[in-house]
Every structure is written in structure tokens, then in C-alpha cells.
Amino acid sequence: MSSPRRDRPPLSAVTPGRARLGECPVWCGRSRRLYWVDIDGRTVHRTDPERGIDEERELDVRPGSIALCRRDGDLLVAAEHGLHLLEWATGTLTHLRVLETADAPTRMNDGRCDPAGRFWVGSMDDPAGSGAHRAQLHRVEGDLTATTCEHGIGVSNSLAFGPDGTTMYWADTRQGVIRAYDYDVTDGSRSNERVLVDFAGQLPGAPDGACVDAAGCLWSACVYGWGLARITPHGEIDRFVELPVEKPSMPAFGGERLDMMFVTSISTGGSRPAAPGQPLAGALLAVDVGCVGLPEPRFAG
């Protein structure tokens, strides 16, 4: 197997602030805004990259991930042990349903909607170093009916879907392996599980959040690995984008033509703070990777 191309494309810091644990960037094409969360900072952000304006809503829970809703300004928020609705205009957060029991040593983490508007969300050990492996992966329908699809997880991450919706990606960061599945959009079922890529000996760090470009390649944030990996549907690592942050957490395509990649990162949050000497740790980065992304599906509820 040939070595992936390594490069350092042009980038800039979109937000001047430093998120403690930036995560889950989601581009809204209607408003031309990027929504994202600071988990340990207990905030949801809405950023206008063209004007350099960043707004935030403070929460009394830790938001692990978000999804756009059908009504503009509403967000589905996965936080702590369940799901909530955030009305951006008022900042009102309404509890919707419990996914995991309050006494479980877990919290909600990475989440994403499939092309039909189902919300897939996984949890992680809380605290991250507990070694409990009590986390789970859930599939949530538009009517909030939930099915638990995986048990015994350390840190659920890398949820993404191929351009035609027939492939699903997912990883347990603790295992260092991204898995691919055949996916049936009509009923939300998975089959034919296989290893897409094993980080061991191939990529630095571990798999965190991910997204898919229009060509069907998966972009994985290599947390603790100082970069992003582009992986083909056949599991070939064809590119590694170097970043000036040790802990990139998740990429997302945005902009009017979906041709800019936004990357969240981690500073003082998580199980281990970023190493010193990283002025951009915790920043929201805009990186020109030369690829085009896919529109983000909205939650069907």
C-alpha cells in the first residue's frame, strides 16, 4: 500500500475564542451558519464565518452532539443521558427523552442524522478514563422511538453516511478502528460489518468525529494525531492533512458551495488537556482541502 499524500493546505481560525472541548460542527445551508458545541464549556455556538460573528447559548448540561431540525433555529441536542430541543431564538432547552439511565457512568457523545432523518447517537464512558465500557449506540426515529444497537462501548464516534446512504461508518475510539456497514435507509438497519481502517501502524492518534465528501471518501479527525485522514470507500488512506492542533475533534463541510472544511478542536477539556505551545488549540479552523461536501440531513421529528 502506498503512503498517503501529506500536505498543509491554507487554513485560518474562524473563532478567536478557545473552546475547552469543541465538537460536532454542522453547517446549515439555509442560514449560512455553522452550529457546533463546546462540551465541557456547556455551550452551543452559531458562527457566521463570512462576517466573523460567533454567538452562543449557555446550557446547564454538556451537549455531546447536535442535529438540525426541520424548523429553522431549532436544534436536536444530545446531552448527558438523553435528547433535548434547543430553540435558538429564546435559548430554551426542552428535555425530550431519556436514552440511558442517569446512574450510568456515561454521557452522550457523537451523533448524526441519516439521509431519512433518523438520528444516530452514541455515548461514552464518563469520566473518559473510567474503563467502564458501559456506553451504547442508539438509533432514534422522528417520533423519538429509540433502539439501542450497540453495547459495551468505550467512546462512540465517527458516525457518517456515504453519498447515496447505502454505507454507514462508526467507530469506538478506544479500539482505534473505523467500521463500515451496508445501510438500508428504508428501515435504518445495518449489515455486513467490516473494518474500513485500523489506525494501528497506519495513522497517528485515534479516530474521532468524521464526515464524508461528495466523492464518497471519509474524513476522520485524528485526535492526538495532529491532522485529518481521508479514507476511500475501499479503506485506502489516500491523504493526510496536517493541522496545528494536537486534538482535532471533528470536520464538517460548509460554505455556500460546501467547499470549505471546518474543524473543531480541543484545548483544556477532555481526559487530557492539549500539550502546551498550541495557540490554536480549541479554535474553530477553516481549512481549504480542495474537496466538496454533502448537505447535512435534518432530523425528521
Secondary structure, DSSP 8 states (H G I E B T S, - for coil): ----EEE---EEES-SS--SBEEEEEEETTTTEEEEEETTTTEEEEEETTTTEEEEEE-SS-EEEEEEBSSTTEEEEEETTEEEEEETTTTEEEEEEESS-TTSSEEEEEEEE-TTS-EEEEEEESSGGG----EEEEEE-TT--EEEEEEEESBEEEEEE-TTS-EEEEEEGGGTEEEEEEEETTTTEEEEEEEEEE-TTTSSSEEEEEEEBTTS-EEEEEETTTEEEEE-TTS-EEEEEE-S-S-EEEEEEESTTS-EEEEEEBSS-SSS---SS-TTTT--EEE--S--B-----B--
